[in-house]
Amino acid sequence: MKSIVIYFSRAGYNYVNGQIKKLTIGNVEIIANKIAKLTNSDTFKIEQVYPYSKDYSECIDEAKNDQRNDARPELKNYPQNLEKYDVIYLGYPNYWGTMPMPVFTLLEKAKLTNKIIKPFCSHEGSGLGRSKEDIKKLCPEAKVEKAIAIHGANYIEEELENWIIK
């Protein structure tokens, strides 16, 4: 089966293990690259036309405002030829119990009928939240399989491999 890793990740200042740290690569991108390598998948990074600030506090305000307003931020582009993929590994950080709103934008526009979606998220203690349920609502004609929540970018490789196989 052909697969793609579609993910939203944010570099810059992030909350990591109780501290604000500057990341050159976001946690989800680190995990996405590992999944792509393990599964020989293509990758696609979800990017906004107007990205959230690299400053942590400003980003929090912007992202929270988008969620409060149920916004659909405009994206720079969309993955092409999704029909050739059977499996979509969908990655995102947990923002207030669900996915960042740019992921909602992509899922509403993408045609994911009959696709297998395997969600994964990065979090700092809140797990998956309601993100899997939100994916099911946005993609009712896709099969949403078991999701995995990863604290930061830390993971046990064997656990990640087992999740991919199942």
Secondary structure, 3 states (H helix, E strand, C coil): CCEEEEECCCCEEEEECCEEEEECCCHHHHHHHHHHHHHCCEEEECCECCCCCCCHHHHHHHHHHHHHCCCCCCECCCCCCHHHCCEEEEEEECECCECCHHHHHHHHHCCCCCCEEEEEEEECCCCCCCHHHHHHHHCCCCEECCCEEEECCCCCHHHHHHHHHC
